[in-house]
Amino acid sequence: MSEKEKEILTNISEALPLMSERKKGEFMGYAQALVDLKKGEAKAEEEKEESEVKK
């Protein structure tokens, strides 16, 4: 894990206890959307590579 990633996690761990339940839910929704987006991009890239190999 990079130093930047460690810093991000530290900041999140400090901020979460200070957030309302609503803000925590919003944050989790945003984080999950980013995860889903990245997984979709990775899957699309993988499918593209597979289709190029078949040609």
C-alpha positions as CSV (number, residue, x, y, z in Angstrom):
1,M,0.0,0.0,0.0
2,S,1.4,3.4,-0.9
3,E,1.9,6.2,1.5
4,K,-0.9,8.2,-0.2
5,E,-3.3,5.2,0.3
6,K,-2.3,5.0,4.0
7,E,-2.9,8.7,4.4
8,I,-6.4,8.4,2.8
9,L,-7.3,5.5,5.1
10,T,-6.1,7.4,8.2
11,N,-8.2,10.4,7.3
12,I,-11.2,8.3,6.7
13,S,-10.8,6.4,10.0
14,E,-10.6,9.8,11.8
15,A,-13.6,11.3,10.0
16,L,-16.0,8.4,10.2
17,P,-16.7,8.7,14.0
18,L,-17.5,12.4,13.5
19,M,-20.1,11.8,10.8
20,S,-23.8,11.5,11.2
21,E,-25.4,8.2,10.2
22,R,-26.8,9.9,7.1
23,K,-23.3,11.2,6.1
24,K,-21.8,7.7,6.7
25,G,-24.5,6.3,4.4
26,E,-23.8,8.8,1.7
27,F,-20.1,8.1,1.9
28,M,-20.6,4.4,1.7
29,G,-22.8,4.8,-1.3
30,Y,-20.2,7.0,-3.0
31,A,-17.4,4.5,-2.2
32,Q,-19.5,1.5,-3.5
33,A,-20.3,3.4,-6.7
34,L,-16.6,3.9,-7.3
35,V,-15.8,0.3,-6.7
36,D,-18.6,-0.8,-9.1
37,L,-17.3,1.6,-11.7
38,K,-13.7,0.4,-11.5
39,K,-14.8,-3.3,-11.6
40,G,-16.9,-2.5,-14.7
41,E,-14.0,-0.8,-16.3
42,A,-11.7,-3.7,-15.5
43,K,-14.2,-6.2,-16.9
44,A,-14.7,-4.2,-20.1
45,E,-10.9,-4.0,-20.6
46,E,-10.6,-7.8,-20.0
47,E,-13.4,-8.5,-22.5
48,K,-11.7,-6.2,-25.0
49,E,-8.4,-8.0,-24.6
50,E,-10.1,-11.4,-25.0
51,S,-11.8,-10.4,-28.2
52,E,-8.6,-9.1,-29.6
53,V,-6.8,-12.4,-28.9
54,K,-9.6,-14.3,-30.7
55,K,-9.1,-12.3,-33.9
